[in-house]
Amino acid sequence: MAMQGRNNGLMADINVTPLVDVMLVLLIIFMVTAPLMMQGLDVNLPQTSSAPISAEDDNLVVSIDAQQRIHLNKGPVDLADLGVKLAAIKRSRPDQKVYLRADKTVAYGLVVRVMAGIKDAGFDRLGVITTPPDEPEGGKGKAAAKK
């Protein structure tokens, strides 16, 4: 019996041409769609439907009004003095809660600088005070908003 050649066996080479074709098409699709995804959206962040916080008198509230003035529990304070005052409060009351309330027209950079000042004063947790969203038309309250 003569041995036949091994030409009838499986081919060990992988054809990568279809793989390269698919990868090039995906690359082109992502290159075209990536700039479209970079567009920003106008959002109103201060509105939320979370549960209200407790109205305890010992809560510390840092507020930023529309004129970009900073207040610490209704008393005006400079951004440079905010960290010093908060650090003194942290030393006397280490379990003090801090909340931040900012007008929605305030520049985001100022809000971030105030948050950094609060963190530098030693407060690791910061609550953000928001307003509930406007009631939808029809006056059906939260049930209408969930539909």
C-alpha positions, -999 to +999 in steps of 0.1 A: +000+000+000+013+033-010+008+062+013-011+090+000+000+126+003-011+148+032-029+172+009-064+161+021-058+172+057-069+204+074-052+237+064-032+251+093-031+287+079-055+313+092-070+336+067-068+371+083-081+391+054-118+391+066-106+400+101-087+430+087-116+441+066-140+440+096-115+459+118-110+486+091-148+491+088-151+494+126-123+519+127-139+540+101-173+539+119-157+549+152-137+577+136-169+591+121-191+588+152-165+598+179-168+636+172-206+634+174-204+619+209-183+648+222-212+673+220-224+685+254-260+686+266-276+714+285-287+701+319-302+715+350-283+696+377-299+712+408-333+694+403-337+659+418-364+637+433-344+624+462-357+623+497-355+655+518-327+658+544-335+663+580-339+698+592-316+697+621-302+730+634-266+718+637-262+712+599-236+733+583-247+748+550-223+764+525-243+784+500-233+801+467-258+827+454-263+839+418-239+867+423-212+841+432-211+852+469-203+824+494-222+821+526-215+799+556-248+794+575-262+827+562-230+846+570-209+858+541-174+844+538-145+847+513-133+817+495-099+821+510-114+821+546-138+793+540-112+765+546-099+781+578-134+785+593-144+750+583-112+735+597-119+752+630-155+738+630-141+704+622-117+705+652-145+714+676-172+691+661-156+662+642-189+646+633-203+678+617-224+674+585-217+698+556-241+705+528-235+726+497-263+747+481-254+765+449-275+785+425-279+768+391-265+798+373-231+797+392-201+787+372-191+751+377-155+760+384-165+781+415-186+752+428-156+728+424-133+753+442-157+755+471-160+717+472-121+715+473-120+740+501-145+719+521-124+687+515-092+705+524-108+715+557-111+678+566-147+670+556-147+638+536-185+637+531-204+665+514-242+666+508-256+686+479-289+704+485-312+705+454-347+715+447-374+690+436-383+691+399-413+711+388-446+693+389-456+681+354-486+695+336-519+681+347-511+683+384-508+646+390-475+649+410-449+621+412-472+595+398-475+613+365-437+618+363-429+581+367-450+571+337 
